[in-house]
Amino acid sequence: MARIDFQNYADQAANGALFVDADLLFDLGMQAALGRGGAVDPVAAHMYFNLADRKGCERAAFHRQDMAGQMSKSEIATALRLAREWLTRH
């Protein structure tokens, strides 16, 4: 899964999370959805599209729904949990 590792830093200003915008999250979702850099990862794609949508990327909602159509309920639940955890940390 593509990741941005911010957990080694104490706050958003130090860890760079403030600079993660909707376009970057969308791009990470596309990379995971298309399998760039490895196998296709629908859970990561859904998570990143969800985060991008939350930050205002209008096209992310469509791609999140598209990914959800190809995923099991368990995979969707995992993606939603990971997105909530990411938001909690950042």
Protein Blocks (a to p, Z undefined) as FASTA:
>chain_A
ZZddfklpfblklnommmmcfklmmmmmmmmmnopoiacdfklmmmmmmmmmmnopaklm
mmmmmmmmmpcfklmmmmmmmmmmmmmmZZ
